[in-house]
Amino acid sequence: MGLELYLDLMSQPCRAVYIFAKKNDIPFQLRTIELLKGQHYTDDFAQVNPLRKVPALKDGDFNLAESVAILLYLSRKYKAPDHWYPQDLQARARVDEYLSWQHTALRNCCTRAMWQKMMFPKYLGHSVPPEMLAATLAELDRCLQMLEDKFLRDQAYLTGSCISVADLVAITELMHPVSAGCKIFESRPKLEAWRQRVEAAVGEKLFQEAHAVVLKAKDMPPLMDPTLKKNLMLSLQYLLH
């Protein structure tokens, strides 16, 4: 069996892995794991990733979890063009710097914004206090400002003149609040120009393909299964604090 990628394109890091593999013509078998159906909790999936999270990779008898580790594994194994994860010490350090920052910054803000603005009220039928949503959106705005001031600055891409895995990880995060109706690019021309460059570098068709599922999330009917709803609420309580 060749390379298998366990993904749910509702997930930001799964979209980054999917785009990277497709853009670099990496052959893989897509194994879809639907998070909203709880498929990551099955015993079969636990054999692939005991952490019960996506993305996950299976390459023969080698299993790997965590999106950044998977992106770098694919980059090295398939000898992706250097700009994705540069060999130059300082250029690579800039990519590593962003990947280290985003876990507790942009990831946190974008996930909370999407769930509090759209998924909790519309999909799970759980109202979110207006003051909580307002605080989340204010924190998202601060993160976006940091993204511009610290990382993008006056460069074409987050870590320099060429696209890297940092840009993929960032843009897939930002499409989460976009899917919930947040107009995060409208008042930020520098960030909007960067978004357009990233989409062009990836290819519009692939970009839209990777984001089709999440951009349709607003049209999903409310979840009716009481057991699944209860389990999701329990697992997502941290997004309401």
Salt bridges, closest charged atoms under 4 A:
GLU4 OE1 - ARG31 NE 2.88
GLU34 OE2 - LYS37 NZ 3.55
ASP59 OD2 - LYS77 NZ 2.50
GLU97 OE1 - ARG94 NH1 2.94
GLU97 OE2 - LYS150 NZ 2.84
GLU139 OE1 - ARG142 NH2 2.63
ASP141 OD1 - ARG188 NH2 2.94
GLU148 OE1 - ARG188 NH1 3.66
ASP154 OD1 - LYS190 NZ 3.61
GLU173 OE2 - ARG107 NE 2.42
GLU192 OE2 - ARG195 NH2 2.95
GLU199 OE1 - ARG195 NH1 2.65
